Amino acid sequence: MFFSIARRIFTLLAISTVLGSIGFTAQAQTTDWPRQPITLVMTFPAGSGVDVVARQIQEPLGKLLGQPIVIDYKPGAAGNIASDFVAHAKPDGYTLVFGTAATHGSNAALYKKLNFDVETDFVPVAPILDVSNVLTINPDVINVKTLKEFVDTVKANPGKFNFASTGNGAGTHMAFAEFNARLGLDMLHVPYKGGPEAITAVLKGETCCIMNQVQTVLSHYKADKVRLLGVTTLKRVPAISEVPTISESGLNGTRNFDSSIWFAVFAPKGTDAQIVSKLNSAIRTVLNTPEIRSKLEALATVFV
């Protein structure tokens, strides 16, 4: 639910950008942009879902624009620290933020006091892709093989099992919270600073499980360190087609369970429309490159 609302917010932002560009009067000359490296601020730490994707497009995007893309990590507060930084950055096209359905959608409803407004302080540059979460467990902590077994075990042991997330209000938190609410499960939420810490906690057995993006747990799954019980989208993910959807389980409360997350690039409000257009074109060109599409599809991502 939260991510559907977030997608509508992004769509409205995109429409407002197009409308705002009508009758555009050039201010500074932008034909020679970019003249220096471009900083892409990451809302979550190195190794997180957004970072895994950003690393795939970083080099080819820099080559296409003629300037390197520098990744700057500013994790914390479910992405709000990075968003706040970019919202108040100079709108010259050299500081961007890699946002998500949480940072530029649901966070606005979950945090009472933010130093920025997701609807007015950013210009949407380009959607990147959609990703699915997957219920990932450590079988040494909760030794089950199906979603039904997982639900039955947790229900039989209320309050015993902890689930990890990448932070309060993050997509991983909201997806699991919705799942627990639908199934009537009593589990303790343990937030971490980002994906790498949260996944490490699951691997170490500090928590039993997490609903994290597929690309962040894929290597651990292939190494047989974790077990995947169900993806959160309505359709199976081709890269792990053997893993059913949560909705397929047929359990009460799982019908039409859909909790995908989108990634997108944003710039500070006031960024020149010509720069935004050039960035949008470059990003779309990179994403449509067969080599990049192949790499991202192998990471279980879905193009928007």
N, C-alpha and C positions, 0 to 999 in steps of 0.2 A: 504493500500500500504506500509506504513512505517513498519508495523509489519511483512509483508511478507519478506521484505528486512532483517529485524532483524532476522527472523527465518533462512534465508540463511546464515547469518553471524554466528549464533550459530552452524549450521551444519558444516560449514567450520572449525570453531574452534575445534569442536569435532573430525573431520577427522584429523586435524593437530596434535591433542593430540595422537591419535592412531598411526599415522605415526611416531611421535616423540618418541614413546615408543618402536618402533622396534629397536633392537640392544641396548636396554637400558643397561647401565653399572651402577650398584649400587654404590651410593656414601656413604651416611650414612646408618647405619642399621635401617631399618624401620619395622622390624618384630614385634617390641614391641610397635609400635604406635597404639593407642594414650596412652600417659602416664600422660596426664593432661586434664583439661576441654577444649572443643573446642568452640571457639567464632564464632557465626553466626551473621555477621553484617547486619542489616536491612537497606534497602535503603529508606524506608518510615516509618512514625511513628507508634507507638502502635495503634492497631485498624484498620490499613490500610489493603488492600487486601492481600499483601504479609505476613503481620503479622498474619492474621487470619489463613492462610494456614500453615505458619511455626510453629505456636503453636500446630497444630495437630500432626506434626511429631517430635517435639522437644524431648519429653520424650521417646517415643519408639526408636528413633534413638540413644539417649544417652545410653539407656539400652543395645542396640545391640552392640554398640561400647565399652561399659564398662567405659565411661566417660560422665559426664553431658554436654549437649549442652547449652551454655550461649548465650542468645540473647542480642545484643548490638545495640541500636538504634542510627543511625547517619543520620537523615533525612536532606533534604535540597537540593536545586538546582536540583530538579527532579531526585534525587538519586545519583548525581555526587559526593557528599561529601563522602558517604559511599564507592562508587567505588574507589575514589582516595585513601582513607585510606587503603583499602585492596590491591590495586595495588602496594602499597609501603610497605606492611607488610612483615614480615619474611616468606618465603615460606616453612614453616615447617608443614603445615597441620592443624595448630591450629587457623588460622584466615581465615574465608570464608565469602563470600558475597552472599546474596539472591538477585539475579538479575532478571530483567524483560526485556521484548522486548524493553522497552524504555531505561533503564539504559545501556544495553549492545547491543543496536541496533540503534534505531532512534536518541538517544542523540548525537551520533558521527556525525550525519549530521546536527543537530540543534544547537550545541554549537561550536563556532569557535575555542575557546581555552580550551582544557582539559589538565590536568596534567597527563593523562594516555591515553593509546591506547587500545580500547576494543578488538582489534584483536591480539595484541602482549603482553599485560601486564597481561593477565589472562589465566588460564587453565580451560576449562569447565569440571565440575565434574559430574553433572547429570541434565537432564531435570526433572522438577517436574510435571507440568501439564499446561493445557491451561485454560483460564478463559474468559468468555464473559462479556462485558459491557452491561448495560441496560439503556435506556433513562428513567430517574427517575424524576418525577415532584412533586412539592408541589401544590396540587389542589387549595389551598387558594390563590396562586399567579397567576396561569394560569389554570383556571378551564376547562380542556378539558379531553375527555375520549379516544380519538383515536389519532394515529399519524397524520392523515390527519387534524383533528381539531387543533392539535398543530401547524402544518406547516401553516395552513390558518391564525391562530391567530397571529403568529409571523410575517408573511408576511404583515398582515394588520397593524402591529405596529412596523415598522422598528426602531431598536435602543432602544426599550423600555425594552426588556427582557434581563437579564443577565444570563449566565450559569457559574457554578462553575467547577473547576478542582482541581486536587491534585498538581498542579504546572505547570509552563511553560514547555512545551515539554513532559510532562507526557502523558501516554497512554490515560488518561481521557480527556486531552486537545486535543490531536491529533484526537481522535475518533470524538469528537464534531466538531472540525474544519473541518474535512472531510465531516461530515454530513451537516454542514452549507454551505460549498462550493458546494456540490452536489445539495442541494435544493435551493440555492440562498437566504439564510437567513441572516439577519443583526442582530447579537446579540453581546453583550459585554462580553468578557471573563474576569472572575474574578478568578485568581489563588490563592490557599491556600497552606499551608505548607504540607498538607497531606489529606488522606481520611477522618479521623474523623472531621477535621475542615471544610472541604468542604461539607460533608453531613450535619453537624450541621447548616451550612449557609443555606442549602436548607430547612431544617426542620424549621428554624426560619423565613424563608421567605426573607432572605437577597438576595437570588438568586432564580430563578424560577425552576432551574433544573440542572441535572448533568448526564453525562454518566459515571457511575462508575461500578466497578466489582460487579457482582450479589451478591457475598457472603457478601459484605459490606452493602448492603441495604436490605437484605432479612428480617431481624428482623423488620425493620421499615415498610416494605411492609405488613408483617403478622399482624402488629399492626395497620394497616390502616392509617399510618401517611403519606405515599407517594403513588403515583400511578405510575405503570410501563407501558410504552407505546410500547416498542419494544426492543428486544435484538439485539446485533450487529453482531451476528454470522449468518451463512446461515441456520443453523438448530435451532429449538427451544431448550431451556434448560429444561431438564426433571424436575428439581426441581420447575420450574415455567412454566410448559407446556401450561398454559392458556395465557401466554404472547406471542404474535406473534413476528416474526422477522421483522426487519426494511424492509428487502427485500420483505417480503410478502405484504407490504402496496400497492404495485403497483404504488406508486407515481413516477413521473419523477425524475430520479437521484438516486433512491434507489435500482435499480436492481443490484443484486449480491453484495450488501453492506456487507462487512465482515471485522470486526475489532477485532478479538480475540487477547488476550495477553498471552504470555507464561512466566512462571517462571522457573528459573534454578539456580543452585548453581555453583559458580565459586571460584577458588583458585588463589593466586598470581602466576605469571609465575615462573618457576623453582621449583615448588612443585614436590616432588618425585613421579614418575609414580606409584610406588607401593601404596603410600598413596592415590592417586587419584583413583586407582582401588578399593581399600578397601572401600573408601567413596562411590563410585558409587554403589558398590555391596550392601552396607548397606542401602543406600537411596532407591534403587530399591526394596530391601526386605521389607522395611517398607511400601512403597507405595503399594506393592502387598498384604499386610496383609488385609484380609477381613474387619476387624473392621475399619482400617484407610480408606480404599476405601469407605466404607459406610459413614463414617463421612464427607469425602471430597465431595462425590457425593451429600450428603444432602446440602452442601454449594454451589451447582450448579457449581462445577468445572468439567473439562473434562480431562481425562488422555491422555498423549501423547504416 
